Amino acid sequence: MNIWVLSHQYDYGNLCDKYKWNEEGRILGVYYTREVALRSLTEYQKIKGFSSHISNFYIEEYILDEIKN
């Protein structure tokens, strides 16, 4: 079984100073199809905060093990 994970990540602060630099990442959802993940992504792109970092969305596919009896 395959699942798709939609996440959003970005960096902020002073990249030259490790004490003033930070990163933010969120898992936004887990979906059974890539198409549903893409539809959800387009909705998240409209939300303030996400819309200012529009290129930082990621959809990754994961294969779950199936238990065979």
C-alpha positions in Angstrom: 0.0 0.0 0.0 1.3 3.5 -0.9 0.6 6.7 0.9 1.5 10.3 0.1 2.6 12.8 2.8 2.1 16.5 2.2 4.5 18.7 4.2 5.7 22.3 4.3 9.2 23.5 5.4 11.0 26.8 5.4 13.9 28.6 7.0 13.8 32.1 8.6 16.0 34.5 10.5 19.7 35.4 10.0 21.2 32.5 8.1 24.7 33.8 9.0 24.1 33.5 12.7 23.2 30.0 13.9 21.6 31.5 17.1 19.2 33.7 15.1 18.4 31.1 12.4 15.6 28.7 12.6 13.5 26.3 10.5 9.9 25.4 10.6 8.3 22.2 9.3 4.9 20.7 9.4 3.2 17.6 8.2 -0.1 18.7 6.7 -1.7 15.5 5.8 -1.4 11.8 4.7 -3.3 10.7 1.6 -4.1 7.5 -0.2 -3.6 9.1 -3.7 -1.3 11.7 -5.1 -4.2 13.4 -6.7 -5.9 14.1 -3.4 -2.6 15.3 -1.9 -2.2 17.8 -4.9 -5.8 19.1 -4.3 -5.0 19.6 -0.7 -1.8 21.4 -1.6 -3.7 23.9 -3.7 -6.0 24.7 -0.8 -3.0 25.2 1.6 -1.3 27.5 -0.9 -4.2 30.0 -0.4 -3.7 30.2 3.4 -1.8 33.1 4.9 1.6 32.0 6.1 1.8 29.1 3.6 1.2 31.5 0.6 4.4 33.4 1.4 6.5 30.3 1.1 4.7 28.7 -1.9 7.7 26.7 -3.2 8.3 24.9 0.1 5.6 22.3 -0.2 6.6 18.7 -0.6 4.7 15.5 -1.5 6.6 12.3 -0.8 5.5 8.7 -1.5 5.9 6.0 1.1 5.3 2.3 0.7 3.8 0.6 3.8 4.4 -3.0 4.4 1.5 -5.4 4.0 1.1 -8.0 6.7 0.6 -11.5 5.1 -0.9 -14.3 7.0 
